[in-house]
């Protein structure tokens, strides 16, 4: 994935407000790019534009060498780019079992042997096969997020976007989910965008990091470089705010 000069505006109170201002980045297969910043910095908006859930107001998006900025073949695109959202139980239909929800994209794309595939996907995220029969309210937040990851990898995507996927979890589950995403992406050669407000998580998963502030890139570099010698004021503020 390569993003060039991405821009996004919203209209608030009759005024045009810049939310994303000339964002550029790329991430290769098997790599993870961390995007970090405080609430309102534009990181989640960037994720939604890249995932084609929101249109941009400028710039270009290239995926596997193809310009997909204005693509209309969204079914093909969505099969290759999947998101993991912040609140796991909200991403599932409470009236349907986890297995039903994991199977839904497989059915939509004409896959066969769906029951066996669901069991295999649950095993990949360290959940027993019988969890397919459970409902979102019957499992913990960490288990529900694992099921969401199983659904996200069900169609063998080339890019996985994690949008604050650990922020609703306790510290122990945060580290476990980060390790799971990292291992799956390395194993399957999936590129990953890991969106977070927590700098402390990034050395555990990211190869490179973008620090966003006010819709712009304030700083970029390796995770430990930014943690040890932050160049931007916003990164220094985040570190001083005891994010660890």
Secondary structure, DSSP 8 states (H G I E B T S, - for coil): -EEEEEEEEEEETTEEEEEEEEEEEE--TT-EEEEE--TTSSHHHHHHHHTTSS--SEEEEEETTEE-TT---HHHHHHHEEEE-SSGGGGS-TTSBHHHHHHHHHHHTT-SSHHHHHHHHHHHTT--GGGGG-BGGGS-HHHHHHHHHHHHTTT--SEEEEESTTTTS-HHHHHHHHHHHHHHHHHHT-EEEEEES-HHHHTTT-SEEEEEETTEEEEEE-HHHHHHS--SHHHHHHHHTT--
